[in-house]
Amino acid sequence: YKGDQKKQYVLVPGGAGFIGSHCVIELITAGYAPIVVDNEHNSSAECLKRVEQITGCQIINYKIDCLDLENLRNIFKKYLIYAIINCAALKSVGESVQKSILYYKNNIGCLLNLLTCMEEFNVKNFLFSSSATVYGTPKYLPLDEKHPCIGDAITNPYGK
């Protein structure tokens, strides 16, 4: 373990995207040391440069794909990860219909690799950034945590 033992490292897959980068800012504000892992498919390293300007902190950033289990493991070997906030996913509802296998492979595969590393490195804290899409066609509004997210109401592979 080569990281600063005084810091609590939080891995943020998808941290160079819109939601992920805002999580990174909040983590820094709260005193955590975020580690961004992003393949930059739906994001840009330029976003992290702006985060560095806003926070005055250098961001630990790895341009890797969470489907690459060995590179992901290397990060867990290098840092004592306290928690994961998973913001990594393909997210276009329309594209998910056209390329459903790609979406399942990426979104579920990345999740499984993260869970594998969590188990191997004894990480106990996980937050999954989700989407209202998982609720499908609303049965009532506003949506809440009790709203069903199963069955025919979910109309696309991204939500499923």
C-alpha positions, 0 to 999 in steps of 0.5 A, a space after each residue: 500500500 503506497 498511498 497516504 495512510 491518513 486519507 480515505 480513498 474513494 474510487 469513482 468509476 465514471 468520475 470524469 463524467 457530469 455526475 461523477 465529477 460533481 461527486 469528486 468535488 463533494 468528496 474533496 470538500 468532505 475531506 476524502 481523496 477521490 480516485 477517478 477511473 474513467 475510459 472517457 467514452 462519455 466524458 473528458 479529462 478536460 472535465 477533471 482539469 476544471 474540477 482541479 481548478 475549482 477545488 485547488 486539488 490534483 485529481 488522481 485519475 486513471 484512464 482505464 476501462 472497468 472491464 479491464 479487471 487487471 488494471 482495476 486490481 492494480 489500483 486496489 493494490 496501490 491504494 487502500 480503497 475505503 469506498 466506491 461510488 460507481 458512476 460508470 455506465 453507458 447511459 443513452 436510452 435510445 442507443 441501449 435499444 439498438 446496442 443492448 448487448 453492448 450495454 449489458 456487457 459494459 454496465 453489468 461487466 463493470 459492476 461485476 469487476 468492481 464487486 470482484 475487487 471489493 471482495 478481494 480487497 475487503 472494501 465494504 462501502 459501495 454506492 451505485 449511481 442509478 437513474 430514474 430510467 429503472 422505474 420505467 413508465 411511472 405508475 405515480 409521480 413523483 417517483 420514490 424509492 417504493 415505486 416498482 422497478 420490475 416487469 413490463 414498465 421498464 421499456 429499454 435495456 438501459 433501465 433493465 
